[in-house]
Amino acid sequence: MSNQDQPGDLSDVLDQLEDAGDGETVSVGDIVKEIGGDAFGPLLLVPALFLVTPVSGVPGMPSVGSLIISLIAIQIILGRDTLWLPGFLRRCEMKKQRLDKALSWLRKPAGWIDRISSERLTVLTQRPWIMLPASLCALMVLLAPAFETVPFSVSIAAGAVALFALGMVARDGIMALIALLVFVLTGWLIVTTLT
C-alpha cells in the first residue's frame, strides 16, 4: 500500500476496519491485510482503539492488545518497511459482531477528533522524534499484568498510544505531545495504585 492509499484520519481507519474480514469472525491478519502491512500509524492505532472501548473488558484482551502494540512499536523504532507479527497473533480473532459494536462506539468521537487534528509540528511525527513515544508504546507489554488489575489503566495507556498513532496518521505533532503527557499520567496512576 502506498502512502497515498493509507488512511488520513480516524474515520478512514474505522472505514477500513469495517471492511476487514469476510465472515462471522475477523482476525488480526485480516485487519493487517485490509489496512496494509506498511501503514504503521494506522496499525498501531487499531489495537489501541480496541483497548479504549468496552472490548478491553474481555479477559486477556489487555495482554494481547499490549503485546501487539509493543511489537508494532518496536518495528517502528527499528525502521522496518513492513509489519511482522507471529502467526499465533495473526490468527487471533474476534466476532465480527463485537468488532462492529466497537466501531459503532468509536464513530461518535471520531468525527470530533478528525475535526481538531491537522498537520502541525509535523517534525514531531517523524524520526528521530517519534522514537520516544514509540519506545513508551514498546513498554506496553511489560505493563500488561498491571492493566489486568489496576482499573482504567489499560484504557488510559491505550488512549496515549491512540493519540500517538493518530499523530502519525494525521501528521499532527500536537497529538504526539499530548500522548507523552498521557503516558506520564498512566505511569503515575499505576505506581500510586500499586504502592
ZIBEL-V666924 format. One record per run of one state. SS is the DSSP state (H for helix, E for strand, - for the rest). FROM is the first residue (numbers start at 1). LEN is the number of residues. If there is no record, write none. Layout:
# ZIBEL-V666924
[[SS;FROM;LEN] [SS;FROM;LEN]]
This chain:
# ZIBEL-V666924
[[-;1;2] [H;3;3] [-;6;4] [H;10;10] [-;20;5] [E;25;3] [H;28;8] [-;36;4] [H;40;13] [-;53;1] [H;54;4] [-;58;3] [H;61;18] [-;79;8] [H;87;4] [-;91;2] [E;93;3] [H;96;21] [-;117;3] [E;120;1] [-;121;1] [H;122;4] [-;126;4] [H;130;9] [-;139;1] [H;140;10] [-;150;3] [H;153;18] [-;171;1] [E;172;1] [H;173;22] [-;195;1]]
